[in-house]
Amino acid sequence: MTQTTVLLLGAVGVLGVGLYGLLRLRNLIQIIVALQILAKAAVLALVVAGKASGHVNLGQSLAVTVIVADTVIAVVGLALAVQVRRRLGTLDVKALATLRG
């Protein structure tokens, strides 16, 4: 097995952990953490793809862009989770599904 293959298998493993967490968890903050894990799998895959194609700098610059966008999304998601907790008193997704608006 080459180093690229091992890294791609690692990215798929991290992706699997993130998907499992996204499907299994019900707390909003835990869901945001699972989304962060998914984003880290994408970043790892971008860097490995850049290395495999010979364009390491392109893969790294795309990874930095994904990290910046992912951080903004996480901050907005956490701010929404704080507001939901203040208004409803819970972070359970099933309790939020009963809302009418």
C-alpha positions as CSV (number, residue, x, y, z in Angstrom):
1,M,0.0,0.0,0.0
2,T,1.3,3.4,-0.9
3,Q,1.1,6.4,1.3
4,T,-1.6,8.0,-0.8
5,T,-3.8,4.9,-0.5
6,V,-3.4,4.9,3.2
7,L,-4.3,8.6,3.4
8,L,-7.3,8.1,1.2
9,L,-8.5,5.2,3.4
10,G,-8.0,7.5,6.4
11,A,-10.1,10.2,4.7
12,V,-12.9,7.6,4.0
13,G,-12.7,6.5,7.6
14,V,-13.1,10.0,9.0
15,L,-15.9,10.5,6.5
16,G,-17.6,7.4,7.9
17,V,-17.2,8.6,11.5
18,G,-18.7,12.0,10.5
19,L,-21.7,10.4,8.7
20,Y,-22.4,8.0,11.5
21,G,-22.3,10.9,14.0
22,L,-24.6,13.0,11.8
23,L,-27.1,10.2,11.5
24,R,-27.0,9.0,15.1
25,L,-26.9,12.2,17.1
26,R,-29.8,14.3,18.2
27,N,-28.2,17.2,20.0
28,L,-27.6,20.3,17.8
29,I,-24.1,21.0,19.1
30,Q,-23.1,17.3,18.6
31,I,-24.5,17.6,15.0
32,I,-22.3,20.6,14.4
33,V,-19.3,18.7,15.7
34,A,-20.2,15.8,13.3
35,L,-20.4,18.3,10.4
36,Q,-16.9,19.5,11.4
37,I,-15.6,16.0,11.2
38,L,-17.1,15.6,7.7
39,A,-15.4,18.9,6.7
40,K,-12.1,17.6,8.0
41,A,-12.5,14.5,5.9
42,A,-13.0,16.7,2.8
43,V,-9.9,18.7,3.7
44,L,-7.8,15.6,4.0
45,A,-9.2,14.3,0.7
46,L,-8.3,17.6,-1.0
47,V,-4.7,17.5,0.3
48,V,-4.3,13.9,-0.7
49,A,-5.7,14.6,-4.2
50,G,-3.4,17.5,-4.6
51,K,-0.4,15.3,-3.6
52,A,-1.5,12.5,-5.9
53,S,-1.9,14.8,-8.9
54,G,1.3,16.6,-8.3
55,H,-0.3,19.9,-7.5
56,V,0.3,20.1,-3.8
57,N,0.0,23.8,-3.5
58,L,-3.4,23.8,-5.2
59,G,-4.7,21.1,-2.9
60,Q,-3.4,23.0,0.2
61,S,-5.0,26.3,-1.0
62,L,-8.3,24.6,-1.6
63,A,-8.1,23.0,1.9
64,V,-7.4,26.4,3.5
65,T,-10.5,27.8,1.7
66,V,-12.6,24.9,2.9
67,I,-11.3,25.4,6.5
68,V,-12.3,29.1,6.4
69,A,-15.7,28.5,5.0
70,D,-16.3,25.6,7.5
71,T,-15.3,27.8,10.4
72,V,-17.8,30.5,9.4
73,I,-20.5,27.8,9.1
74,A,-19.7,26.4,12.5
75,V,-19.8,29.8,14.2
76,V,-23.2,30.5,12.6
77,G,-24.5,27.1,13.6
78,L,-23.4,27.5,17.2
79,A,-25.0,30.9,17.4
80,L,-28.2,29.4,16.2
81,A,-27.9,26.6,18.7
82,V,-27.5,29.1,21.5
83,Q,-30.6,31.0,20.4
84,V,-32.6,27.8,20.1
85,R,-31.5,26.8,23.6
86,R,-32.5,30.2,25.0
87,R,-35.9,30.3,23.4
88,L,-36.9,26.6,23.7
89,G,-34.8,25.3,26.6
90,T,-33.7,22.3,24.6
91,L,-31.2,21.3,21.9
92,D,-33.0,18.1,20.9
93,V,-33.7,18.0,17.2
94,K,-36.9,16.0,17.6
95,A,-38.3,18.7,19.8
96,L,-37.5,21.2,17.1
97,A,-39.3,19.2,14.5
98,T,-42.6,19.9,16.2
99,L,-42.3,23.7,15.7
100,R,-44.8,25.4,13.4
101,G,-44.0,28.7,11.9
